[in-house]
Amino acid sequence: MNNGSAYQMRLLIICKFIVDLLCIPVIFILAYSLKFKIGWVFHRVFLVPFGKVYEDAQVEPYFSFMGLIMVLWIVAFYYSGLYRKFTGLMPLVDEYLTIIKAVSIATIEIMALSFLYKSFPGSRFVMFYAWGLGVLFLFVSRYLFYRIELALLKKGIGAVRTCMIGANEIGQDIAERLILYPSLRLFYVGTFDNKVPETLHFHLRNRFQLLGADQDFQIILDQRIKVIFLAKTTYTSEQLNTLVSFCDEQEIELRMVSDVGMSHPGRLKVLDFDGIACLTYTDQIQPSPVSMMIKRLADIIVSALGLILGSPLFLIVAVLIKIVSPNGPVLYYQERVGKDGRLFNMIKFRTMIPDAEVRTGPVMVNEGKETRYIRFGDFFRKTSIDELPQLINVLNGEMSLVGPRPERPFFVAQFNESIPHFHLRHQMLGGITGWAQVNGRSVLTRKPEHKVKYDLYYIQNWSLSLDIKIIFKTFFVVLAREEAY
């Protein structure tokens, strides 16, 4: 992290700290007022006892101890990690989860003190309202900070200027990640190579910049580059030594990337062996059985609730489909390949005319040129409403809420022949949404060689928090109708 980026981080933390200090007294005043008002309504209007109600809200005891309350809350925030740097996929979700943990710990601290010292105010209702208001206030303030910081980082303000050497697959992979995750605070400036590659990754289509030839050090200086990713595999020892010497002189961080990972996506880990960096290879990337039990339990609970709460919407969609296309079924069953290669019927709301593939056979989604939709079918597809019946597949244990998107047997047979390690994505249940879907959605359906990288990364790095973040991201991607057809 350069001086500008470090300064911005410190300034951001100070601003968050000040806002938190200002919010805590307001939270407790509102919490007590809320308790007083709700109690008054229950007593006077509904004639229901709701604790002792005073004619005037006695918030003074909380003011007497407000200094101690503020210290306890800030200490809980600090040790919960609320003032650290959040990076990666949807850092705002990570921060939100930390907020819930921090406010919960702070509330427990206040409740504990109220039990130990009778003079310390500790109404259960005030504590409950303070917890809810605390979470709400911090959610809103952190969201505003996040939007401001994101806007600055996307313009390169507060981020370290970074370039690639090599426009090959791995060079594009890295550049794509820098664009996707501004919170890494590495701003993609461009790529050094002899020419623009014939094909560009999805997220590089509008951002790829060819800076010049490999060893044009003057451009690196002109562009104020502070981090270089060396992704080119044809570098000679002499070229590498020259680049290392240059980076040493100019205090530039050089990160050398191995091309071995390109041949074995998702199956390699970096190991520090007594100071020697090693790449370790594993033939088993599936998460542990305990992790899968947790994932399955979450699938059952969420899918059951989704089917119950979504039943009115299901009924409306079913009636619409039957009205506009009475000759076909409401639901469409399509054979897919699931975990360990087992076949199952994936359920969708029908969005196309009956027997849409009778003449063509299995075909992939057509990028914005599909003519076989029934009325409203295009809308159901773009908003992913057609996918909702797959909650039944999830409840049956044939799918998961999040996982590699199941493919049809016809395409799986093709991809297994042409794409190395494609079969490894079947080590986990397929999902309604997935890591690949939030990084390109329907576009990656036609680029399975790229999609498999995302799928294997997801399997190897699975966690419940990652699933939660992908579901959050899916909601916003669908809401914006990004790359849907």
C-alpha positions as MATLAB code, in Angstrom:
seq = 'MNNGSAYQMRLLIICKFIVDLLCIPVIFILAYSLKFKIGWVFHRVFLVPFGKVYEDAQVEPYFSFMGLIMVLWIVAFYYSGLYRKFTGLMPLVDEYLTIIKAVSIATIEIMALSFLYKSFPGSRFVMFYAWGLGVLFLFVSRYLFYRIELALLKKGIGAVRTCMIGANEIGQDIAERLILYPSLRLFYVGTFDNKVPETLHFHLRNRFQLLGADQDFQIILDQRIKVIFLAKTTYTSEQLNTLVSFCDEQEIELRMVSDVGMSHPGRLKVLDFDGIACLTYTDQIQPSPVSMMIKRLADIIVSALGLILGSPLFLIVAVLIKIVSPNGPVLYYQERVGKDGRLFNMIKFRTMIPDAEVRTGPVMVNEGKETRYIRFGDFFRKTSIDELPQLINVLNGEMSLVGPRPERPFFVAQFNESIPHFHLRHQMLGGITGWAQVNGRSVLTRKPEHKVKYDLYYIQNWSLSLDIKIIFKTFFVVLAREEAY';
ca = [
       0.000    0.000    0.000;
       1.507    3.366   -1.034;
       1.416    6.527    1.081;
      -1.704    7.890   -0.614;
      -3.630    4.676   -0.135;
      -2.490    4.315    3.497;
      -3.450    7.933    4.206;
      -6.912    7.389    2.735;
      -7.376    4.267    4.875;
      -6.401    6.123    8.061;
      -8.681    9.029    7.174;
     -11.540    6.633    6.474;
     -11.090    4.875    9.831;
     -10.985    8.210   11.682;
     -14.192    9.323    9.947;
     -15.930    6.053   10.837;
     -14.769    6.394   14.440;
     -16.110    9.957   14.730;
     -19.465    9.014   13.171;
     -19.772    6.045   15.547;
     -19.092    8.294   18.565;
     -21.786   10.719   17.425;
     -24.300    7.941   16.739;
     -24.085    6.119   20.091;
     -25.804    8.834   22.228;
     -28.475    9.284   19.550;
     -29.079    5.533   19.479;
     -29.730    5.365   23.227;
     -31.923    8.473   23.277;
     -34.048    7.047   20.469;
     -34.055    3.600   22.069;
     -35.388    4.967   25.350;
     -37.897    7.186   23.536;
     -39.076    4.220   21.510;
     -39.521    2.125   24.652;
     -41.457    4.959   26.290;
     -43.750    5.541   23.284;
     -44.458    1.868   22.623;
     -45.085    1.255   26.321;
     -47.460    4.220   26.458;
     -49.406    2.949   23.420;
     -49.771   -0.534   24.907;
     -50.908    0.862   28.272;
     -53.225    3.649   27.144;
     -54.570    2.361   23.828;
     -54.526   -1.431   24.058;
     -54.710   -1.606   27.877;
     -51.898   -4.165   27.887;
     -49.226   -4.039   30.642;
     -45.845   -3.211   29.129;
     -43.623   -2.514   32.110;
     -43.682    0.643   34.180;
     -44.566    3.724   32.144;
     -43.576    7.228   33.195;
     -45.414   10.328   32.054;
     -42.069   11.866   31.100;
     -39.230    9.831   29.591;
     -36.442    9.617   32.164;
     -33.432    9.397   29.895;
     -31.153   11.215   32.368;
     -29.646    7.991   33.871;
     -28.354    7.049   30.433;
     -26.754   10.486   30.056;
     -25.013    9.989   33.401;
     -23.347    6.809   32.144;
     -23.072    7.817   28.471;
     -19.280    8.191   28.601;
     -18.886    4.620   29.852;
     -21.462    3.321   27.356;
     -19.600    4.975   24.477;
     -16.285    3.493   25.620;
     -17.792   -0.006   25.902;
     -19.358    0.204   22.451;
     -16.214    1.538   20.770;
     -14.063   -1.131   22.447;
     -16.488   -3.815   21.220;
     -16.354   -2.318   17.704;
     -12.563   -2.274   17.718;
     -12.027   -5.822   18.941;
     -14.742   -7.148   16.610;
     -12.684   -5.845   13.676;
     -15.032   -3.082   12.606;
     -12.137   -0.684   11.940;
     -10.097   -3.002    9.742;
      -9.851   -3.024    5.952;
     -12.557   -5.053    4.177;
     -11.623   -6.498    0.775;
     -12.667   -9.211   -1.660;
     -16.112  -10.235   -2.874;
     -18.737   -7.801   -1.557;
     -16.697   -6.305    1.305;
     -19.813   -4.430    2.416;
     -21.472   -7.744    3.331;
     -18.404   -8.696    5.401;
     -18.638   -5.340    7.132;
     -22.368   -5.788    7.769;
     -21.794   -9.180    9.389;
     -19.082   -7.607   11.545;
     -21.483   -4.829   12.536;
     -24.036   -7.349   13.781;
     -21.343   -9.108   15.810;
     -19.929   -5.832   17.210;
     -23.293   -4.351   18.237;
     -24.324   -7.676   19.794;
     -21.138   -7.787   21.897;
     -21.597   -4.135   22.916;
     -25.201   -4.817   23.976;
     -24.162   -7.862   26.016;
     -21.525   -5.725   27.766;
     -24.153   -3.150   28.816;
     -26.559   -5.856   29.984;
     -23.822   -7.523   32.034;
     -22.993   -4.234   33.778;
     -26.657   -3.624   34.552;
     -26.772   -6.995   36.355;
     -23.605   -6.292   38.341;
     -24.389   -2.675   39.267;
     -27.999   -1.857   40.077;
     -27.420    1.861   39.561;
     -26.450    1.239   35.953;
     -29.510    1.687   33.675;
     -30.264   -1.482   31.753;
     -33.872   -1.755   30.617;
     -34.286   -4.870   28.502;
     -36.454   -2.988   26.022;
     -33.948   -0.156   25.756;
     -31.181   -2.686   25.137;
     -33.272   -4.427   22.473;
     -34.122   -1.180   20.683;
     -30.537    0.063   21.023;
     -29.290   -3.133   19.378;
     -31.681   -2.728   16.428;
     -31.022    0.981   16.038;
     -27.280    0.429   16.377;
     -27.283   -2.115   13.581;
     -29.477    0.149   11.430;
     -27.412    3.313   11.995;
     -24.128    1.530   11.316;
     -25.534   -0.189    8.227;
     -26.543    3.162    6.767;
     -23.323    4.988    7.697;
     -21.081    2.184    6.420;
     -23.035    1.971    3.174;
     -22.510    5.695    2.570;
     -18.786    5.352    3.349;
     -18.606    2.328    1.028;
     -20.239    4.135   -1.898;
     -17.940    7.142   -1.522;
     -14.828    4.983   -1.195;
     -15.854    2.783   -4.134;
     -16.374    5.791   -6.377;
     -12.903    7.071   -5.484;
     -11.201    3.682   -5.927;
     -12.777    3.163   -9.354;
     -11.102    6.401  -10.419;
      -7.805    5.277   -8.944;
      -7.949    7.700   -6.014;
      -6.453    6.056   -2.939;
      -5.519    2.918   -4.887;
      -2.088    1.689   -5.976;
      -1.529    2.014   -9.721;
      -0.944   -1.476  -11.101;
      -0.089   -2.991  -14.472;
       0.299   -6.420  -16.072;
       3.165   -7.714  -18.142;
       1.565  -10.282  -20.400;
      -1.890  -10.259  -22.007;
      -2.224  -14.035  -21.883;
      -4.956  -15.922  -20.032;
      -3.477  -15.514  -16.574;
      -2.637  -11.846  -17.179;
      -6.244  -11.238  -18.180;
      -7.473  -13.217  -15.150;
      -5.535  -10.934  -12.811;
      -6.580   -7.735  -14.579;
     -10.194   -8.884  -14.458;
     -10.004   -9.428  -10.702;
      -8.555   -5.950  -10.160;
     -11.497   -4.473  -12.051;
     -14.049   -6.612  -10.211;
     -12.687   -5.865   -6.738;
     -11.767   -2.173   -6.360;
     -11.589   -2.788   -2.588;
      -8.259   -4.560   -3.177;
      -6.993   -1.018   -3.712;
      -5.006   -2.003   -6.799;
      -6.025    0.157   -9.755;
      -5.588   -1.503  -13.168;
      -3.782    0.941  -15.476;
      -3.042   -1.350  -18.404;
      -1.050   -4.253  -19.835;
       2.353   -4.500  -21.487;
       2.600   -6.889  -24.414;
       3.523   -6.951  -28.097;
      -0.094   -6.752  -29.309;
      -3.707   -6.770  -28.225;
      -4.914  -10.387  -27.757;
      -7.479  -11.738  -30.214;
      -9.933  -12.571  -27.424;
     -10.506  -10.636  -24.222;
     -12.157  -11.758  -20.983;
     -15.686  -10.537  -20.336;
     -14.856   -7.781  -17.850;
     -11.891   -6.538  -19.903;
     -13.877   -5.790  -23.033;
     -14.144   -2.088  -22.229;
     -11.199   -1.688  -19.855;
      -8.237   -3.365  -21.560;
      -5.417   -0.946  -22.276;
      -2.237   -1.869  -24.164;
       0.529    0.280  -22.685;
       3.396   -0.836  -24.881;
       6.132   -3.426  -25.195;
       7.338   -5.554  -22.279;
      10.445   -3.644  -21.277;
       9.308   -0.063  -21.851;
      10.331    1.194  -18.437;
       9.748    4.839  -19.309;
       6.005    4.212  -19.652;
       6.017    2.514  -16.243;
       7.560    5.656  -14.760;
       5.247    7.984  -16.688;
       2.192    6.038  -15.499;
       3.437    6.086  -11.869;
       3.118    2.311  -11.591;
       3.819    0.921   -8.116;
       2.810   -2.729   -8.539;
       3.632   -4.971  -11.510;
       2.201   -8.435  -12.109;
       4.527  -10.480  -14.323;
       2.269  -12.981  -16.070;
       4.269  -13.552  -19.227;
       5.824  -17.026  -19.328;
       8.381  -16.409  -22.096;
      10.602  -14.091  -20.076;
      14.295  -14.980  -20.230;
      16.513  -14.900  -17.142;
      18.229  -11.794  -18.492;
      14.936   -9.966  -18.995;
      13.767  -10.973  -15.514;
      16.978   -9.768  -13.875;
      16.692   -6.440  -15.667;
      13.071   -6.046  -14.533;
      13.910   -6.955  -10.924;
      16.774   -4.433  -10.848;
      14.512   -1.734  -12.251;
      11.790   -2.454   -9.672;
      14.367   -2.351   -6.862;
      15.660    1.025   -7.991;
      12.187    2.550   -8.385;
      10.679    0.913   -5.268;
       8.090   -0.942   -7.334;
       6.529   -4.154   -6.023;
       6.943   -7.027   -8.487;
       4.568   -9.991   -8.254;
       5.525  -12.980  -10.379;
       2.713  -15.341  -11.337;
       3.183  -19.036  -12.120;
       1.484  -20.399  -15.223;
       1.161  -23.808  -13.540;
      -2.100  -22.647  -11.973;
      -3.550  -22.151  -15.450;
      -3.249  -25.878  -16.129;
      -4.755  -26.891  -12.783;
      -7.317  -24.241  -11.804;
      -8.561  -24.504   -8.230;
      -6.263  -27.444   -7.367;
      -3.117  -25.634   -6.244;
      -2.239  -23.984   -2.946;
       0.790  -21.914   -2.004;
       2.880  -23.429    0.792;
       5.722  -21.747    2.663;
       8.223  -24.567    3.160;
      10.870  -23.157    5.521;
      11.059  -19.917    3.568;
      10.722  -21.583    0.149;
       7.503  -20.883   -1.765;
       5.963  -24.123   -3.054;
       2.857  -24.890   -5.084;
       1.080  -27.924   -3.628;
      -1.208  -30.023   -5.812;
      -4.330  -31.758   -4.516;
      -6.667  -34.102   -6.349;
      -9.518  -33.500   -3.878;
     -10.961  -29.996   -3.628;
     -14.319  -30.821   -2.062;
     -15.062  -29.190    1.329;
     -15.254  -31.333    4.458;
     -18.355  -33.467    5.290;
     -19.161  -31.202    8.256;
     -19.126  -28.158    5.971;
     -21.460  -29.915    3.570;
     -23.843  -30.792    6.414;
     -24.011  -27.105    7.380;
     -24.596  -26.141    3.759;
     -27.344  -28.747    3.387;
     -29.112  -27.575    6.551;
     -29.077  -23.989    5.279;
     -30.453  -25.185    1.909;
     -33.374  -26.992    3.568;
     -34.346  -24.049    5.773;
     -34.085  -21.362    3.074;
     -35.728  -23.406    0.281;
     -38.646  -24.397    2.534;
     -39.215  -20.768    3.559;
     -38.829  -19.636   -0.051;
     -41.458  -22.081   -1.298;
     -43.914  -21.040    1.420;
     -43.406  -17.291    1.128;
     -43.134  -17.377   -2.676;
     -46.277  -19.441   -3.279;
     -48.437  -16.389   -4.233;
     -45.869  -15.374   -6.860;
     -45.666  -18.961   -8.143;
     -49.436  -19.003   -8.596;
     -49.459  -15.695  -10.503;
     -46.650  -16.838  -12.840;
     -48.346  -20.189  -13.444;
     -51.651  -18.496  -14.382;
     -49.871  -16.066  -16.746;
     -48.022  -18.868  -18.519;
     -51.233  -20.853  -18.966;
     -53.058  -17.813  -20.338;
     -50.425  -16.824  -22.921;
     -49.441  -20.383  -23.902;
     -52.321  -22.762  -23.073;
     -50.987  -25.653  -25.182;
     -47.855  -26.236  -23.109;
     -47.139  -27.117  -19.469;
     -46.484  -24.513  -16.789;
     -43.333  -26.229  -15.553;
     -40.438  -27.347  -17.732;
     -38.299  -30.318  -16.712;
     -34.797  -30.498  -18.169;
     -32.244  -33.235  -17.499;
     -29.053  -31.951  -15.872;
     -25.864  -33.456  -14.462;
     -25.631  -33.160  -10.688;
     -23.197  -34.113   -7.955;
     -20.907  -37.050   -8.811;
     -22.358  -37.132  -12.340;
     -25.859  -38.194  -11.262;
     -28.686  -37.102  -13.560;
     -31.770  -35.268  -12.306;
     -34.621  -33.193  -13.729;
     -34.155  -29.486  -13.074;
     -37.468  -27.622  -12.770;
     -38.181  -24.244  -14.354;
     -41.188  -22.166  -15.262;
     -41.617  -22.624  -19.015;
     -40.535  -19.488  -20.894;
     -40.412  -20.820  -24.465;
     -42.837  -22.236  -26.969;
     -43.640  -25.953  -26.631;
     -41.025  -28.285  -28.163;
     -38.617  -25.370  -28.743;
     -35.664  -27.722  -29.422;
     -37.361  -30.380  -31.513;
     -35.710  -29.182  -34.724;
     -32.456  -27.782  -33.378;
     -31.573  -30.238  -30.619;
     -29.820  -28.921  -27.480;
     -28.582  -25.355  -27.973;
     -27.142  -22.804  -25.575;
     -28.733  -19.516  -24.702;
     -28.583  -17.021  -27.580;
     -27.098  -13.654  -26.597;
     -30.076  -11.286  -26.918;
     -31.323  -12.867  -30.171;
     -33.715  -15.465  -28.804;
     -37.004  -15.714  -30.763;
     -38.606  -18.732  -29.076;
     -39.950  -17.001  -25.975;
     -43.634  -16.999  -25.119;
     -45.159  -13.707  -24.019;
     -43.585  -12.632  -20.697;
     -41.014  -15.399  -21.173;
     -38.240  -12.917  -21.883;
     -39.119  -11.016  -18.694;
     -39.201  -14.181  -16.579;
     -35.810  -15.178  -17.953;
     -34.118  -11.813  -17.431;
     -35.431  -11.493  -13.883;
     -34.661  -15.182  -13.147;
     -38.259  -15.766  -12.041;
     -38.191  -18.895  -14.212;
     -35.539  -20.353  -11.872;
     -37.647  -20.160   -8.691;
     -39.160  -23.694   -8.966;
     -35.617  -25.018   -8.499;
     -36.226  -24.458   -4.793;
     -38.004  -27.826   -5.081;
     -34.774  -29.348   -6.429;
     -32.924  -27.807   -3.488;
     -35.406  -29.190   -0.954;
     -35.115  -32.630   -2.598;
     -31.324  -32.549   -2.245;
     -30.705  -32.523   -6.021;
     -29.366  -28.958   -6.012;
     -28.085  -26.307   -3.607;
     -28.925  -22.622   -3.374;
     -25.328  -21.808   -4.376;
     -22.950  -23.948   -6.396;
     -21.657  -24.632   -9.903;
     -24.541  -24.252  -12.339;
     -25.656  -27.734  -13.510;
     -25.142  -28.386  -17.225;
     -27.057  -30.650  -19.600;
     -25.560  -34.111  -20.314;
     -25.106  -33.222  -23.986;
     -22.813  -30.285  -23.158;
     -21.080  -32.002  -20.242;
     -19.894  -34.750  -22.600;
     -18.443  -32.098  -24.937;
     -16.799  -30.045  -22.182;
     -15.262  -33.083  -20.485;
     -13.447  -33.797  -23.747;
     -12.268  -30.270  -24.482;
     -11.820  -28.565  -21.075;
      -9.326  -30.021  -18.572;
     -10.706  -30.693  -15.071;
     -14.261  -29.785  -16.061;
     -15.486  -32.944  -14.288;
     -14.217  -31.637  -10.928;
     -17.087  -29.154  -10.731;
     -19.373  -32.139  -10.064;
     -17.752  -32.704   -6.672;
     -20.396  -30.371   -5.231;
     -24.148  -30.000   -5.696;
     -25.074  -27.672   -8.528;
     -26.684  -24.375   -7.547;
     -29.491  -22.037   -8.523;
     -26.836  -19.333   -8.526;
     -23.069  -19.491   -8.275;
     -19.728  -17.721   -8.234;
     -19.585  -17.809  -12.032;
     -23.123  -16.413  -12.326;
     -22.305  -13.271  -10.316;
     -19.203  -12.743  -12.458;
     -20.794  -12.761  -15.882;
     -24.187  -14.432  -15.555;
     -25.462  -15.750  -18.905;
     -22.397  -14.606  -20.853;
     -20.218  -17.245  -19.185;
     -22.680  -19.964  -20.196;
     -21.137  -19.737  -23.651;
     -17.602  -19.625  -22.217;
     -17.306  -22.820  -20.158;
     -13.491  -22.666  -20.195;
     -13.762  -19.445  -18.154;
     -16.704  -20.575  -16.056;
     -14.900  -23.692  -14.793;
     -12.235  -21.480  -13.177;
     -14.882  -19.716  -11.122;
     -16.585  -23.008  -10.241;
     -13.391  -24.685   -9.020;
     -12.408  -21.596   -7.068;
     -15.797  -21.670   -5.357;
     -15.533  -25.356   -4.447;
     -12.054  -24.975   -2.992;
     -12.869  -21.783   -1.067;
     -16.401  -22.601    0.052;
     -17.735  -21.080    3.254;
     -21.189  -20.204    4.507;
     -20.269  -16.514    4.403;
     -19.230  -16.895    0.739;
     -22.660  -18.392   -0.028;
     -24.372  -15.488    1.744;
     -22.336  -12.964   -0.238;
     -23.079  -14.697   -3.544;
     -26.812  -14.671   -2.744;
     -26.613  -10.937   -1.942;
     -24.689  -10.290   -5.140;
     -27.160  -12.386   -7.152;
     -30.028  -10.235   -5.911;
     -28.371   -7.034   -7.146;
     -27.215   -8.595  -10.422;
     -30.755   -9.828  -11.167;
     -32.263   -6.502  -10.075;
     -30.009   -4.697  -12.554;
     -30.656   -7.393  -15.201;
     -26.947   -7.578  -15.911;
     -26.030   -9.746  -18.897;
     -29.349  -11.616  -18.863;
     -31.131  -13.103  -21.858;
];
